[in-house]
């Protein structure tokens, strides 16, 4: 497994990325808090996670967390599997895999256009007609 980058950890700890970052950080916290599948003297990573949360821009704390996660993953296969799954999901979110690329061409566009990715809670309907002119 590749080491978790300090850049990713500091970004998530600092909330860069809004709600997605908060969810990824909460998922990592839940994962780290799980009891080890093997009886090991390796630290869980919880102290390092807490330390980075207190100082999200501290690269040394991010490196300590990355190292702790890698050490635990090396001795705990279940943790490694879950950490890899977490990392892959976060990378998809971070890199924008699945970006939407759209182009509007070929004439005059009539009506609103919405471009983006990962929308939720949207509804579409017929617009209200303009009020009749006053005489």
C-alpha positions in Angstrom: 0.0 0.0 0.0 1.2 3.5 -0.8 1.7 5.8 2.1 -1.0 8.4 2.7 0.4 11.7 1.6 0.9 14.5 4.2 -0.8 16.9 1.7 -3.9 14.8 1.7 -3.9 14.4 5.5 -3.4 18.1 6.2 -6.1 19.0 3.7 -8.6 16.7 5.2 -7.7 17.6 8.8 -8.1 21.3 7.9 -11.5 20.7 6.2 -10.3 21.7 2.7 -12.9 20.3 0.5 -15.9 21.1 2.6 -18.4 18.4 3.5 -16.5 15.7 1.6 -13.4 16.4 3.6 -15.3 16.2 6.8 -16.8 12.9 5.8 -13.5 11.5 4.8 -11.9 12.6 8.1 -14.8 11.1 10.1 -14.4 7.8 8.1 -10.6 7.8 8.8 -11.3 8.4 12.5 -13.8 5.5 12.7 -11.3 3.3 10.9 -8.4 4.2 13.3 -10.6 3.7 16.4 -11.4 0.1 15.4 -9.7 -2.4 17.5 -6.7 -4.1 15.9 -7.4 -7.5 14.3 -4.1 -8.7 15.6 -2.5 -8.3 19.0 0.2 -5.9 18.2 2.4 -3.4 19.9 1.9 -1.0 17.0 0.0 2.2 17.9 -3.5 2.6 16.5 -2.8 6.0 15.0 -5.5 7.7 17.2 -3.0 9.9 19.1 -1.5 11.0 15.8 -4.9 11.7 14.3 -5.9 13.8 17.3 -2.6 15.7 17.2 -3.1 16.6 13.5 -6.7 17.6 14.2 -5.4 20.1 16.7 -2.9 21.6 14.2 -4.1 20.7 10.7 -1.3 22.6 8.9 1.5 20.8 10.8 3.3 18.7 8.2 5.3 16.9 10.9 2.1 15.8 12.6 0.7 14.7 9.2 3.9 12.7 8.6 3.6 11.0 12.0 0.0 10.0 11.2 1.0 8.7 7.8 3.8 6.7 9.3 1.5 5.3 12.0 -1.1 4.3 9.4 1.5 2.6 7.3 2.9 0.7 10.3 -0.5 -0.5 11.4 -1.4 -1.5 7.9 1.8 -3.6 7.6 0.8 -5.8 10.6 -3.0 -5.7 10.4 -4.4 -7.1 7.1 -8.0 -6.1 7.9 -7.0 -2.5 8.7 -4.8 -2.4 5.5 -7.8 -3.5 3.4 -10.1 -0.9 4.9 -7.4 1.8 4.7 -6.8 1.1 1.1 -10.6 1.3 0.4 -10.7 4.6 2.2 -7.7 5.9 0.4 -9.1 4.9 -3.0 -12.4 6.6 -2.3 -10.8 9.8 -1.1 -8.5 9.8 -4.2 -11.5 9.6 -6.5 -13.0 12.6 -4.7 -9.8 14.5 -4.6 -8.8 13.9 -8.2 -12.2 14.4 -9.6 -12.3 11.0 -11.3 -15.6 11.0 -13.1 -15.5 14.6 -14.0 -18.2 15.9 -16.3 -17.1 17.7 -19.4 -19.8 19.3 -21.5 -19.9 21.8 -24.3 -22.8 23.8 -25.6 -22.6 24.6 -29.3 -24.6 24.6 -32.5 -26.9 27.5 -32.2 -28.6 29.7 -29.7 -29.2 28.2 -26.3 -32.7 28.8 -25.0 -33.2 28.5 -21.2 -30.9 27.8 -18.2 -27.9 25.6 -18.3 -26.5 23.8 -15.3 -23.0 22.4 -15.5 -21.1 20.7 -12.7 -20.7 17.4 -10.9 -22.3 15.6 -7.9 -25.4 17.7 -7.5 -28.1 16.7 -5.1 -31.4 18.1 -4.0 -32.2 19.8 -7.4 -35.6 20.0 -8.9 -36.5 21.2 -12.4 -39.8 22.5 -13.6 -41.4 24.9 -16.0 -40.5 28.5 -15.3 -43.3 30.9 -14.4 -44.4 33.0 -17.4 -43.6 36.6 -17.2 -46.4 38.9 -15.9 -48.4 40.6 -18.6 -47.3 44.1 -19.5 -49.0 46.9 -17.7 -51.2 49.2 -19.7 
